[in-house]
Amino acid sequence: MTSAPSELEKMTAGQWYSCLDPELDAMRARAHDAVYEHSLLSPDDRGDIAPKLRALFASCAEDARIETRFHCAYGVNITLGYGVFINVGCTILDTALVSIGDHSMLGPNVQIYCAQHHKDPELRKQHLEIGLPVTIGKNVWIGGGAIILPGVCIGDDAIVGAGSVVTKDVAPGVTVVGNPARVI
């Protein structure tokens, strides 16, 4: 007889799960501790990314850089390629894989959301959500204040204008702006 999957197992499998769960709470606490260290260390002691935060990520190129005032939900679902730069005030809610390709840059206050809450109000009361991955290709520039919604894929060499809300995939090499973001 097999036991029911844990909420973490459901989250990892891309299934509906309850975000209020002791195991997930502990993972978020570990991420908050790593973010706190990153915020408090002096730049000389921190380097490009504080040790606890770097260790938390699924993978992180040696030369990736994150400015302080950064927040992530879990950290364990984040991969950062070579030359990635994440500017001040960025938030990544990584309930699913967030992959940021080589030489991509995120402006100040960019927000990446993987969590999608249930649309049914009764199920939403049960704190059900699903994590949809976000993929940002290589050499992408995301302007300050942009919001990337769950499940979005941004192709290589694309540009997302400042303040844009990206609700659907962005093709390689195009520029999108606005809310919702559209090709210009």
Beta strands, then each sheet from edge to edge (+ up, - down):
strand 1: 17-18
strand 2: 59-60
strand 3: 65-66
strand 4: 71-72
strand 5: 78-80
strand 6: 85-86
strand 7: 91-93
strand 8: 98-100
strand 9: 105-106
strand 10: 111-113
strand 11: 115-117
strand 12: 128-131
strand 13: 134-136
strand 14: 141-142
strand 15: 147-148
strand 16: 153-154
strand 17: 159-160
strand 18: 165-166
strand 19: 175-177
strand 20: 182-183
sheet 1: 1+ 12- 11+
sheet 2: 2+ 5+ 8+ 13+ 16+
sheet 3: 3+ 6+ 9+ 14+ 17+ 19+ 20-
sheet 4: 4+ 7+ 10+ 15+ 18+
end
